[in-house]
Every structure is written in structure tokens, then in C-alpha cells.
Amino acid sequence: MKKQITSALLAGVLSLVPVAGMAAAQKPAAAKTPTAKASVATHATRGTVKSLDDSTLVITSTGKTHTDMTFTVNGSTQREGTIATGTPVSVRYHQDGTTNIATAIHAESAKKKSGSK
């Protein structure tokens, strides 16, 4: 009797293995459909433009540490306002490995000092 129960249990478990394998194999194919979007984490930061050329933007962050951040700029990077050295900007970006890819750069107006009209 024990042998029959063990055989039935083993047959039941083995019958589920192909089903689980097919379900796992179908997930990547579903992710390749045109309507599915890959989730990419985006970040945002602010700083002052230190340098800018056709493919690179370097800003000095306005945080406590004033560190420099370098971004890759490409044809799909959205630009708003006049972006030049010394301009305060906000940058939206995502990371590709260790490279920061700018998705949008927005030139911010200089903050007015209190007391000036």
C-alpha cells in the first residue's frame, strides 16, 4: 500500500513539472510584445551647469556636498529653456550600468534674492 501511495504521489509531482516549465517559458515571450514596457527607474537632481557639449552635461549639485555629476545627452533628451554654463538646471535621468543618461533637462530661473524688487 505504501508503495502504491508513493508511486501515485511521484506520478502527480512529475506531471506538474512540464506545466511549470511551460508557464516560465511563456513569460519572456509576453514581455516582448509591443504593448509591454520595460520598467526603468528614473531619478532627478538639481545643480548648476559646469560644462555642456553635444553629448555630455556636467553639473555641480546644489546639495550639501556640491559634487559633480556627469550625464550622457543624446537626441532623445528633452531640453527646456536656455541651458548654458552657470545655469541652474533640473535633470531627469536613468542609469545604464554606471552611466547616467539624461532624459530631460530643464533650465530654471535664477532665484531672486529677498528684498529685491
Long-range contacts (C-beta under 8 A, 24 or more apart in sequence): 40-94, 41-94, 41-95, 42-92, 42-93, 42-94, 42-103, 43-92, 43-93, 43-94, 43-95, 44-90, 44-91, 44-92, 44-93, 45-69, 45-90, 45-91, 45-93, 46-88, 46-89, 46-90, 46-91, 46-108, 47-88, 47-89, 47-91, 48-86, 48-87, 48-88, 48-89, 49-83, 49-84, 49-85, 49-86, 49-87, 49-88, 49-89, 50-85, 51-85, 52-83, 52-84, 52-85, 57-83, 57-91, 57-102, 57-105, 59-89, 59-91, 62-88, 69-100, 70-100, 71-100, 71-101, 71-102, 72-99, 72-100, 72-101, 72-102, 73-102, 73-105, 74-101, 76-103, 77-102, 77-103, 77-104, 77-105, 78-103, 78-104, 78-105, 79-104, 79-105, 80-104, 80-105, 80-106, 80-107, 81-106, 81-107, 81-108, 82-107, 83-107
